[in-house]
Amino acid sequence: MSRTFSGKEVVKALRRTGYVVDHQRGSHIFLHNLEQNISLIVPLHKELKKGTLHAILTRAGLTIEDLKELVLASKILLELREVLKAIREPLNKLSSSHSVLMARFLDME
């Protein structure tokens, strides 16, 4: 495990795999997967310790490689949203007919 993960990154990745945030108590997020009936607790630390991360991933049925892919996918989606936002801002200045056509063309969300 050469890379460290924050609690926030792990929560985002788990949400992408079907977990929902149940509640938060202090700095700990309680997640639940309704389909598999599994509950997890993730501390919102800047850097999760190796054993804590391993226990969370084992309980969730994920590998470190799965987590890396999920975190990378989240970062790519965030970058794509930024690009789309930058493209859409000039569209607001176009006439309404051009704006509607371009919005339909670029609507990828």
URWOQUI-V953930 format. One record per backbone hydrogen bond with DSSP energy under -1.0 kcal/mol. NH is the residue of the N-H (numbers start at 1). CO is the residue of the C=O. If there is no record, write none. Layout:
<<NH	CO> <NH	CO>>
This chain:
<<7	45> <10	6> <11	7> <12	8> <13	9> <14	10> <15	11> <16	12> <18	15> <19	14> <20	32> <22	30> <23	30> <25	28> <28	25> <29	42> <30	23> <31	40> <32	20> <33	38> <37	33> <38	33> <40	31> <42	29> <44	27> <45	43> <48	5> <53	49> <54	50> <55	51> <56	52> <57	53> <58	54> <59	55> <60	56> <62	57> <67	63> <68	64> <69	65> <70	66> <71	67> <72	68> <73	69> <74	70> <75	71> <76	72> <77	73> <78	74> <79	75> <80	76> <81	77> <82	78> <83	79> <84	80> <85	81> <86	82> <87	83> <88	84> <89	85> <92	88> <93	90> <94	91> <99	95> <100	96> <101	97> <102	98> <103	99> <104	100> <105	101> <106	102> <107	103> <108	106>>
